[in-house]
Amino acid sequence: PNVPYTQISAGGYHNCGIRADNSLVECWGWNNDGRCTVSPNVQYTQISAGGYHNCGIRADNSLVECWGWNNDGRCTVSPNVQ
């Protein structure tokens, strides 16, 4: 991607970054198990990429949201975790 980012994180065969112009997350690389499939139009303040999943802190409510391979519940966040 040829855009400025405020943060990037490298995971297993994929990377994610928070765009500087709109705080949306873009992920690129191997999209097996949905690890590069991010909720559209959701802004994040922070992200972290794992081996097969990612998590981010939403800008609108500070809640944690995760996406990717949900084996062993790694993408299942308890409700209202801040």
C-alpha positions, 0 to 999 in steps of 0.5 A, a space after each residue: 500500500 502506498 499511503 501513510 500509516 500511523 501504526 503497523 503490525 506484522 502477523 503470520 504471513 500478513 500485516 495490518 496498518 491504521 491509515 493516517 488519513 482516516 484511521 481505517 485499518 487495511 490488512 494485506 498478505 495471506 487472507 486465509 481464515 479472514 485475517 485480512 478481512 476488517 470491518 468496513 468503515 470502523 476506525 481504530 486507535 490501535 491494532 495488534 496482529 497475531 499469528 492467525 488473527 488481529 485485534 484492534 481498539 475501536 475509536 468510537 467506543 474503545 471496545 476491542 474487536 478481533 478478526 481472523 481465525 477464531 480457533 480456541 476463541 482467540 477472536 471472541 472478546 467478552 462483551 464490553 471489554 475496554 
